[in-house]
Amino acid sequence: MIKNKKKIIILAFTIMFMNGVVNNIRGQVGPYIMDDFGLNYSRLGFLLSFISIGAMLVFFISGKLIEKFGLIKLLFYGVLYNTLTLAAVYLSINYYTLLVSFFFLGSGITLLNILAVNLTSISYSEKRAKMINLLHLFYGAGGIIAPYFVTSVLKLGFSWNYSFLFSIILLVIIFFESNSASLPDLEAQGEKVMKTTSELLQDKKVILFSLIMFFQVGVEFSIVTWLAPFLKDAQSRTDLTVSFYLSLFFITFTLGRFIGSLVVEKFNYFNFLIATSGTAALMIAAALIGGRNLTFLIPVSGLFLAVQVPTLQAAILDSFGSSGIKVVGFSQTAGMIGLTVLSNWLVGFINDFIAIEAGFLFLVIILFAAITITYYLKNITEKNKAD
């Protein structure tokens, strides 16, 4: 029996809130980084991609790290490591030092992310989908705070890099919360034998789950990264309006995860993913066709995009048992590749050489690709159950 489950889940929620704040500062500071270092969209995308590259590394080896070091040591190392990386971003003096700092930042916040998912999965195995949706809700809450946090920092006369420095206070809170939770009991509960990487990668379902995550994370972070430049350059919106639209995305994102936590167990996971992805794609398409008056549909699509990642994670953890956290790591690695290749590189390239509106049209195509793969995975899963 795991003690202090409430303290453990509060710790996990705080970790995910910190992830939401730090990981989404980029959407607001992107234009200021472009101004400071004289970057175009492509070079900004390349710079931000190093957050994803750092994340990919940790996601891929996360299962092995947990096996080797355990939750307690990794959490302590993670807090210390993130403190140093946030300070490094603040101290970066040029494009290349910032690029390296973003790589370490991506690996640091991802380590804490995977620990939060594992804490939740072990503590609430019977209500896994509900609790993982609630966990990701706090990521959305951090995303709501992030643009206003950055705006407040700028209005107080600080430069954009202080947004990262001031985020260290969240790590201090996480450190004190971890000392009051019963992590030794939890760690013992989670010690089970995992399948090897080679065994898991031979399973077709692992590949399909990873492909879906590749597309969904790519779309999610494309909106986070490129909505501000779209509003500023294509529609000449003010900083306050940009902050509002970014916050609206995370408000609907957070609401979507709250609603998802209430209803996800009532539906077939795959049908749920298909329906919500399709709705989000149609909303983004309608916003592009309708112009300025329907732009609000892009951030409102967060209501339906929000349930994709946590529902996929819950399905993976249910499907693969004790090896589930490894498969989550593999799929999230694919998601970070999607973030890097689709969101940062490819959409940035489309924005530069065609138009920023074309970049958002590309997101609609990506979502329909994800729907197709989800439908295929559903058929395979149902066939295996029938056999």
C-alpha angles and dihedrals in degrees: 000000000000114000126217094016090166092056090047094051091046087054090050091048091050091050091051092046089054089050090052093052099044098039093051100045084089093072093061100036096045095092091048092051088051090053095045096048100028095243133164123215093271095053091045089051091049090050094049091046089072089069086059094044090055089048092050092056094053095041091054095051097032095105092051091047092053091048092050104039107018129225098285098055093040092052092051092046090045094055092047093044093050092049090056094045094050089051089049092055089051092050096046110127102187145012095277098048088048090050092054092044091052089053091056092042091055092051092047100051090042092056089056091044094057091045090054091052091048093048090052096044095051095042097047106027092148094055097031101141093046095048095044090052088050089047091055089046087071089053087058091048089055089049090054091053096043101076094044090045090055092044090052092049091051094046090053088060099257123129123247094264091066087070088072095043094052090051089074089084088073090058090053089055091049091051094055093044091053091056092059097047124089096242096154091062091045093048091053090050091054098049104111134136115270128204117250121264092247092053093051096046090057090062110096091211091061090056093046094048088049093051091052090050089048091060099037097050089044091056095043095053094039088064092045092048103038106031092084095050089044092054094043101042105028098036104020093230123173124251090253091053091048089052090050094052093046090049090046089057092053093042091056089040090055092044090050092055092048091051089043091056088057100046109024095089090055094063139054105267094230095048088048092053093047095049095047094044091050092050092050092049092052092049094052090047091050091050092054093047095043096049128204096350093057098040089107088073090073095063091036089059084074087081089072101030090056096074097052103083099038092045091050090048092050091049091050094048091049093047100047105035115200090002091056095097089057092051090047086055092050092048092047089050087056088047091054090049086053090050091050101040100033105028104032106025110024099035089043089052092049090049092053101042103031114014137295089247088060089057090060092046087056088059090060089055091049092053093053089050089054090050091053093051092045090054090050092049090050091055093048092048094049091047092052091050091050091052 
